[in-house]
């Protein structure tokens, strides 16, 4: 669940960057893929799409400068 949420977050960031929004490393550092609101951990989940292969994951976000986080650590 967390990995899927992280993938969705990356996709939204890419869309916002393509629209001209500025996203900094500090903004990304405030996000968390572990949100528990609206999640039914033992609820009903669709399994008919499990056989579909997802697109390859691309972790690269060259538009965001993450060196500022490295310096703060």
C-alpha positions as CSV (number, residue, x, y, z in Angstrom):
1,X,0.0,0.0,0.0
2,X,2.8,2.4,0.9
3,X,4.7,1.7,-2.3
4,X,1.7,2.3,-4.4
5,X,1.0,5.6,-2.6
6,X,4.6,6.6,-3.2
7,X,4.3,5.9,-6.9
8,X,1.1,8.0,-7.1
9,X,2.8,10.8,-5.3
10,X,5.7,10.8,-7.8
11,X,3.2,10.9,-10.7
12,X,1.5,13.9,-9.2
13,X,4.8,15.7,-8.6
14,X,5.8,15.0,-12.3
15,X,2.4,16.4,-13.5
16,X,2.8,19.5,-11.3
17,X,6.4,20.1,-12.5
18,X,5.2,19.7,-16.1
19,X,2.5,22.4,-15.4
20,X,5.2,24.8,-14.2
21,X,4.8,24.4,-10.5
22,X,8.1,24.7,-8.4
23,X,8.7,21.9,-6.0
24,X,11.6,22.0,-3.7
25,X,13.3,19.2,-1.7
26,X,11.9,20.7,1.4
27,X,8.4,20.3,0.0
28,X,9.0,16.6,-0.9
29,X,10.5,16.0,2.6
30,X,7.2,17.0,4.2
31,X,5.3,14.3,2.3
32,X,4.6,10.8,3.7
33,X,3.3,7.8,1.8
34,X,2.1,6.3,5.1
35,X,-1.2,8.0,5.5
36,X,-3.8,5.9,7.3
37,X,-6.9,8.0,6.8
38,X,-9.4,6.5,4.4
39,X,-7.6,3.1,4.3
40,X,-9.5,0.0,5.2
41,X,-6.7,-2.3,6.0
42,X,-8.9,-5.4,6.2
43,X,-11.5,-4.2,3.7
44,X,-12.4,-5.2,0.2
45,X,-9.7,-4.7,-2.5
46,X,-9.9,-5.4,-6.2
47,X,-7.7,-8.3,-7.2
48,X,-8.7,-8.6,-10.9
49,X,-5.9,-6.1,-11.9
50,X,-3.1,-8.1,-10.2
51,X,-2.2,-9.8,-13.4
52,X,-1.5,-6.4,-15.1
53,X,2.1,-5.5,-15.3
54,X,2.7,-1.9,-14.1
55,X,4.9,0.6,-15.9
56,X,8.6,0.6,-15.0
57,X,9.3,2.8,-12.0
58,X,11.4,5.9,-12.7
59,X,12.8,7.3,-9.4
60,X,14.5,10.3,-11.2
61,X,13.2,13.8,-10.5
62,X,15.9,16.0,-12.1
63,X,13.8,19.1,-11.6
64,X,14.1,19.0,-7.8
65,X,17.4,19.9,-6.2
66,X,17.9,17.4,-3.3
67,X,21.4,18.6,-2.4
68,X,19.9,21.1,0.1
69,X,18.7,18.1,2.2
70,X,22.1,16.5,2.0
71,X,23.7,19.7,3.4
72,X,21.1,19.8,6.3
73,X,21.9,16.3,7.4
